[in-house]
Amino acid sequence: MSSTSAQVNPGPALADFLTTHKLAGPGEAARWTPLTGGVSSDLWRVDLPGRSLCVKRALAKLKVAADWQAPVSRNAYEWAWMRFASRHRPDSVPELLAHDPDAGVFAMAFLPPEHYPMWKAQLLRGEVRMATAAAVGELLGTLHAASAGDAALAAEFATDDNFHALRIEPYLLATAAAHPGLSDILQGLADRTATTHLALVHGDVSPKNILVGPAGPVLLDAECAWYGDPAFDVAFCVNHLLLKSLVVPGCRADLLRSARILAEEYVRCVDWEPRPALEARAASLLPALLLARVDGKSPVEYLTDDRHRLFVRTVAAALLRAPARTVADVLDAWVTALDVPAEPGNRRSD
């Protein structure tokens, strides 16, 4: 949760939200400072006498170059996902304070960056810790296992329309439109993902949405929450570690090892289906998501070198046409393409 320096006036509706939910007293001065990093919501740090909190409001049109619309009802599902996570791993989300579903607004504790650094920032400056990757994999697997086979959660998070608008269309289908030669494969992955309903999915497990807290990783931004295919979450996160290995070459081996460890720790938690089945889905989704972060509606901002984008397109296309069986196999193909020898002990046996 990093802030810009400018204070803003968010309007009377949000000021009323604070008083209505007894987060601020009548007439109590509140300083609103925009927080950076997201494209789908407005986010503020709110400083009140002696305390700070964070307020989030969903946007109908996301802040990207492409025309990307999404229902603001996702704010309520994000709140519900965070309540679910807090029941099972209370340290894995910020403390929840108040929610107004009609306005699409909620408040949570503000986590200061000096104590809760963003994982993405750490990785991009070369601070790559295997323990963090292992903890993220274990947390993700634990939450999926806690939700698998839960009919009540499946009904509560029957958010297929939201997930289509936020993930299937802008990532898989937009990329299919950009790559006609791969469109049948990407359409097939989109269809399979949309019709797989096994566990509660976060949907945006990106290092920018993970804080490295004193008690372990803290997950943010669950706007895409959906009862669906858990393979999506692990593929989505590993994808970011692979992309960062291109732009932080001095830490390439450690980033790739982190990706491997995250996937290994995650798979250890899989008890709701045969592990090879989940791994195969994650491994086939991973190259699609790699390609989506170059040619979909939400390209990563740090992949600015044309050579890197060409590399992603080349490796991802090959893996889409000849799918790997495991995430480890995808990592091996990535390493081979980079012409970086795999480190001893890092290769998984099947």
C-alpha positions in Angstrom: 0.0 0.0 0.0 2.1 2.9 -1.3 0.8 6.5 -1.4 1.2 9.5 -3.6 1.9 12.8 -2.0 -1.3 14.6 -3.1 -4.2 14.9 -0.8 -7.6 14.7 -2.5 -11.2 15.4 -1.6 -13.0 12.2 -2.4 -16.5 13.7 -2.2 -19.3 13.7 0.4 -20.4 10.1 -0.2 -17.1 8.6 1.0 -16.9 11.1 3.9 -20.4 9.9 4.9 -19.2 6.3 4.6 -16.7 6.9 7.4 -19.2 8.5 9.8 -22.1 6.1 8.9 -19.9 3.1 9.9 -18.4 4.9 12.9 -14.9 4.9 11.5 -14.8 8.7 12.0 -16.7 10.9 14.4 -18.9 13.8 13.2 -16.7 16.7 12.2 -13.5 14.7 12.7 -10.8 15.8 10.2 -9.8 13.1 7.7 -6.9 13.4 5.3 -7.4 11.3 2.1 -4.3 10.3 0.1 -4.5 8.3 -3.1 -2.7 5.0 -3.1 -1.0 3.8 -6.2 -0.7 0.5 -8.1 -4.2 -0.6 -9.1 -6.2 -0.2 -12.3 -9.6 -1.5 -11.2 -10.4 0.6 -8.1 -9.8 3.9 -6.4 -7.8 3.3 -3.2 -7.1 5.8 -0.4 -5.1 6.0 2.8 -7.3 7.9 5.3 -5.5 9.5 8.2 -7.6 10.3 11.2 -6.5 11.6 14.6 -4.3 8.9 16.0 -5.1 6.2 13.4 -5.1 5.4 9.7 -7.2 3.1 7.5 -7.6 2.2 3.9 -10.8 2.7 1.8 -11.4 1.0 -1.6 -14.0 1.8 -4.2 -14.5 -0.3 -7.4 -14.5 1.4 -10.8 -16.9 0.5 -13.6 -14.2 1.2 -16.3 -10.7 0.1 -15.5 -7.7 2.4 -15.8 -6.0 0.8 -18.8 -5.6 1.9 -22.5 -8.1 -0.7 -23.7 -11.8 -0.4 -23.2 -12.2 -2.7 -20.2 -15.5 -2.6 -18.3 -16.3 -4.6 -15.2 -19.3 -4.7 -12.8 -18.7 -2.9 -9.5 -20.4 -5.7 -7.7 -17.0 -7.3 -7.5 -16.3 -5.1 -4.5 -18.8 -7.2 -2.5 -17.2 -10.4 -3.6 -13.7 -9.1 -2.7 -15.0 -8.3 0.8 -16.5 -11.8 1.1 -13.3 -13.4 -0.1 -11.3 -11.5 2.5 -13.8 -12.6 5.2 -13.3 -16.2 4.1 -9.5 -15.9 4.2 -9.6 -14.2 7.6 -11.5 -17.2 9.0 -8.8 -19.6 7.9 -5.6 -17.5 8.0 -6.3 -14.3 9.9 -2.8 -12.9 9.3 -3.2 -13.3 5.5 -5.5 -10.3 4.9 -5.8 -6.8 6.5 -8.2 -6.4 9.3 -11.7 -5.7 7.8 -13.5 -2.6 9.2 -16.7 -1.8 7.3 -18.5 -2.5 4.0 -21.2 -0.7 1.9 -22.2 -3.1 -0.8 -24.6 -0.6 -2.5 -21.8 1.9 -2.9 -19.2 -0.6 -3.8 -16.9 0.6 -1.0 -15.2 -1.0 2.0 -12.6 -0.1 4.6 -9.8 -2.1 6.0 -6.7 -1.5 8.1 -3.9 0.4 6.5 -0.7 -1.7 6.5 2.4 0.6 6.6 4.9 -0.2 3.8 7.9 -0.1 6.2 6.4 -3.1 7.9 4.5 -4.7 5.0 6.7 -4.2 1.9 5.1 -5.1 -1.5 6.6 -8.3 -2.8 6.7 -6.9 -6.4 8.9 -4.0 -5.2 11.2 -6.4 -3.4 11.6 -8.7 -6.5 12.3 -5.9 -8.9 15.0 -4.5 -6.7 16.6 -7.9 -6.4 15.5 -9.0 -3.0 14.5 -12.6 -3.8 13.8 -14.8 -0.8 12.9 -18.4 -1.2 11.0 -18.4 2.1 8.6 -15.8 0.8 7.8 -17.8 -2.4 7.3 -21.0 -0.3 5.0 -19.1 2.1 2.9 -17.8 -0.8 2.5 -21.2 -2.3 1.6 -22.8 1.0 -0.9 -20.0 1.8 -2.6 -20.3 -1.6 -2.8 -24.1 -1.4 -4.2 -23.9 2.2 -7.0 -21.5 1.2 -7.9 -23.6 -1.9 -8.0 -26.8 0.2 -10.2 -25.1 2.8 -12.7 -24.1 0.1 -12.7 -27.2 -2.1 -16.0 -29.0 -2.3 -17.8 -26.4 -0.3 -21.3 -26.1 -1.8 -22.2 -22.9 0.2 -19.0 -21.2 -1.1 -19.7 -22.3 -4.6 -23.2 -20.7 -4.4 -21.9 -17.5 -2.7 -19.1 -17.1 -5.3 -21.0 -18.1 -8.5 -19.3 -15.0 -10.1 -18.8 -16.4 -13.6 -19.8 -13.2 -15.2 -17.4 -11.2 -13.1 -14.5 -13.6 -13.8 -15.3 -13.5 -17.5 -15.1 -9.7 -17.6 -12.0 -9.5 -15.4 -10.0 -12.5 -16.5 -11.3 -14.7 -19.3 -12.1 -11.9 -21.8 -9.2 -9.5 -21.2 -6.5 -12.2 -20.8 -7.4 -15.3 -22.7 -9.9 -14.1 -25.3 -8.2 -10.7 -26.1 -5.0 -12.6 -26.6 -6.7 -15.1 -28.9 -7.9 -12.2 -31.0 -4.3 -10.9 -31.2 -2.9 -14.3 -32.2 -5.3 -15.9 -34.8 -2.9 -18.9 -35.2 -3.4 -19.7 -31.5 -7.0 -18.7 -31.1 -8.4 -22.2 -31.1 -6.0 -23.2 -28.3 -6.7 -20.1 -26.2 -10.4 -20.4 -26.7 -10.2 -24.0 -25.5 -8.3 -22.9 -22.4 -10.9 -20.2 -21.8 -13.8 -22.6 -22.1 -12.1 -25.2 -19.8 -11.3 -22.6 -17.2 -14.8 -21.1 -17.2 -16.4 -24.5 -16.7 -14.1 -25.8 -14.0 -15.6 -25.2 -10.5 -13.5 -26.8 -7.7 -12.4 -24.2 -5.2 -12.5 -20.5 -4.3 -10.1 -18.6 -6.5 -8.6 -15.3 -5.6 -8.0 -14.4 -9.3 -5.2 -11.8 -9.0 -2.4 -13.5 -7.1 0.3 -11.1 -8.4 3.3 -9.9 -6.4 1.8 -6.4 -6.5 -1.1 -7.7 -4.5 1.1 -9.5 -1.9 2.6 -7.8 1.1 5.5 -9.5 2.9 4.3 -9.1 6.5 5.9 -10.0 9.8 3.7 -13.1 10.1 3.8 -14.1 6.4 2.3 -13.0 3.2 -0.8 -10.8 3.1 -3.1 -11.0 0.1 -4.9 -7.9 -1.3 -7.2 -7.2 -4.3 -9.5 -10.2 -4.4 -11.9 -8.4 -6.8 -11.8 -11.4 -9.2 -12.9 -13.9 -6.5 -14.7 -16.8 -8.1 -15.5 -20.4 -7.3 -13.7 -22.0 -10.1 -10.4 -23.5 -11.2 -7.7 -23.2 -8.5 -5.0 -23.9 -11.2 -5.6 -20.3 -12.4 -4.2 -18.8 -9.2 -1.0 -20.8 -9.1 -0.4 -20.2 -12.9 -1.1 -16.5 -12.5 1.5 -16.1 -9.8 4.2 -18.2 -11.3 3.7 -16.2 -14.5 4.8 -13.0 -12.8 8.0 -14.6 -11.5 8.9 -15.8 -15.0 8.4 -12.4 -16.5 10.5 -10.7 -13.8 13.3 -13.1 -14.6 13.7 -11.2 -17.9 14.1 -7.8 -16.3 16.1 -8.6 -13.2 18.8 -10.7 -14.9 21.2 -10.6 -11.9 18.6 -12.5 -9.9 17.3 -14.7 -12.8 18.3 -18.0 -11.2 16.8 -17.1 -7.8 13.5 -15.9 -9.4 13.2 -19.1 -11.4 13.9 -21.1 -8.3 11.3 -19.1 -6.4 8.8 -20.0 -9.1 9.6 -23.7 -8.7 9.4 -23.6 -4.9 6.1 -21.7 -4.9 4.6 -24.4 -7.2 6.0 -27.2 -5.2 4.7 -25.9 -1.9 1.3 -25.3 -3.4 1.0 -28.8 -4.9 1.8 -30.3 -1.5 -1.6 -28.9 -0.3 -3.6 -30.3 -3.2 -5.9 -32.9 -1.7 -9.2 -32.2 -3.5 -8.3 -33.8 -6.8 -5.4 -35.8 -8.3 -2.3 -33.6 -8.3 -1.3 -34.4 -11.9 -4.7 -33.1 -13.1 -4.3 -29.8 -11.4 -0.6 -29.5 -12.5 -1.6 -30.2 -16.1 -4.2 -27.4 -16.1 -1.8 -25.0 -14.5 1.0 -25.9 -16.9 -1.3 -25.3 -19.9 -2.6 -22.0 -18.6 0.8 -20.6 -17.7 2.0 -19.9 -21.3 -1.4 -18.4 -22.1 -1.0 -16.0 -19.2 2.6 -15.2 -20.3 1.3 -14.2 -23.7 -1.6 -12.3 -22.2 0.8 -10.0 -20.3 2.3 -9.0 -23.6 -0.6 -9.0 -26.0 -3.8 -9.0 -23.8 -5.6 -6.0 -22.4 -3.3 -5.6 -19.3 0.3 -5.9 -20.5 2.9 -5.7 -17.7 4.4 -2.2 -17.6 8.0 -3.3 -17.0 8.4 -5.5 -20.1 9.5 -2.6 -22.4 12.3 -4.3 -24.4 11.1 -5.7 -27.8 13.5 -8.6 -27.4 11.8 -9.7 -24.2 8.3 -9.5 -25.6 9.5 -11.5 -28.6 11.0 -14.1 -26.3 7.7 -14.4 -24.4 5.7 -14.8 -27.6 8.1 -17.4 -28.9 8.3 -19.6 -25.8 4.6 -19.2 -25.0 3.5 -20.1 -28.5 5.6 -23.3 -28.4 4.2 -24.3 -25.1 0.6 -23.6 -26.2 1.1 -25.9 -29.2 2.8 -28.6 -27.2 1.5 -28.3 -23.6 3.8 -29.3 -20.7 2.5 -31.7 -18.1 3.7 -29.8 -15.0 4.7 -26.3 -14.0 8.2 -27.7 -13.5 8.2 -28.7 -17.2 7.2 -25.1 -18.2 10.1 -23.8 -16.0 12.5 -26.2 -17.7 11.4 -25.0 -21.1 11.8 -21.4 -20.1 15.3 -22.1 -18.7 16.3 -23.9 -21.9 15.1 -21.1 -24.0 17.1 -18.6 -21.9 20.1 -20.9 -22.3 20.6 -20.9 -18.5 21.5 -24.3 -17.1 19.0 -25.6 -14.5 20.6 -25.5 -11.0 21.3 -28.9 -9.4 18.5 -29.9 -7.1 16.0 -27.6 -8.7 14.6 -30.0 -11.2 11.5 -32.0 -10.0 11.2 -35.6 -10.7 7.8 -36.8 -12.0 
